[in-house]
Amino acid sequence: MTTTTFTLTNSQRKDPDYYAGRADAYDENKAGANADTLEDRYEWMTDPTIAHHTNQLLSTAYLQGYKDLIQDIRAEHSWNRYVVNTEYTAWLEHNR
């Protein structure tokens, strides 16, 4: 028996559901949800038992868009921490 797995390719990113997922995650982030909260919501959305019982089955493209924005938010936070740390180190060196 073989198991079929689906992955989202670049051509599938033209799917409006992908951008809907990104937009929903963006809106939730701007409303105050941090990356950890978005990750919890993503896990809830991908749990098949919860999705099935609440009739909220979402497309793969939507989920991929949601997850991609979470990764973008985490990358942005990492970059900001790096910049702040670099500037602080330079400030310390300058003020010795």
C-alpha positions in Angstrom: 0.0 0.0 0.0 1.3 3.4 -0.9 0.6 6.7 0.8 0.1 9.8 -1.2 1.4 13.0 0.2 0.7 16.4 -1.1 3.1 19.3 -1.1 2.4 22.9 -2.1 4.5 23.9 -5.1 5.2 27.4 -6.3 2.5 27.1 -9.0 -0.1 26.2 -6.3 0.7 29.4 -4.5 -1.5 31.1 -7.1 -4.4 29.5 -5.2 -6.5 32.2 -3.5 -6.7 30.0 -0.4 -3.0 30.4 0.1 -3.3 34.1 0.3 -6.4 33.9 2.4 -4.5 31.9 4.9 -1.7 34.4 5.0 -4.2 37.3 5.3 -6.0 35.6 8.2 -2.7 35.0 10.0 -1.6 38.6 9.3 -4.9 40.0 10.6 -4.7 37.9 13.8 -1.0 39.0 14.3 -2.0 42.7 13.9 -4.8 42.2 16.4 -2.3 41.1 19.0 -1.7 37.4 18.5 2.0 36.5 18.7 3.7 33.8 16.7 3.2 31.2 19.5 -0.5 31.9 19.6 -0.7 31.6 15.8 1.2 28.3 16.0 -1.3 27.0 18.5 -4.2 28.1 16.2 -2.4 26.4 13.3 -2.1 23.1 15.3 -5.8 23.4 16.1 -6.7 23.9 12.4 -4.6 20.9 11.3 -6.0 18.5 14.0 -8.3 16.3 11.9 -10.6 15.4 14.8 -11.3 19.0 15.7 -11.7 20.2 12.2 -14.1 17.3 11.3 -16.3 17.9 14.4 -16.5 21.6 13.9 -17.0 21.4 10.1 -14.0 23.6 9.5 -12.0 21.6 7.1 -9.5 23.9 5.4 -7.6 23.5 2.2 -3.9 22.6 2.1 -3.2 25.9 0.4 -4.9 27.9 3.1 -2.9 26.0 5.8 0.3 26.5 4.0 -0.3 30.2 3.6 -1.1 30.5 7.3 2.1 28.5 8.3 4.3 30.5 5.9 3.2 33.8 7.5 4.0 32.4 11.0 7.5 31.5 9.7 7.9 35.0 8.2 6.9 36.5 11.6 9.5 34.3 13.4 12.2 35.2 10.9 11.4 38.9 11.3 11.7 38.6 15.1 15.0 36.8 14.7 16.3 39.5 12.4 15.2 42.3 14.7 16.9 40.6 17.7 20.1 40.2 15.6 20.1 43.9 14.6 19.4 45.1 18.2 22.2 42.9 19.6 24.6 44.1 16.9 23.8 47.8 17.5 24.0 47.3 21.3 27.4 45.6 21.0 28.6 48.4 18.8 27.3 51.0 21.3 29.1 49.2 24.1 32.4 49.1 22.2 32.0 52.8 21.4 31.4 53.8 25.0 34.3 51.9 26.6 
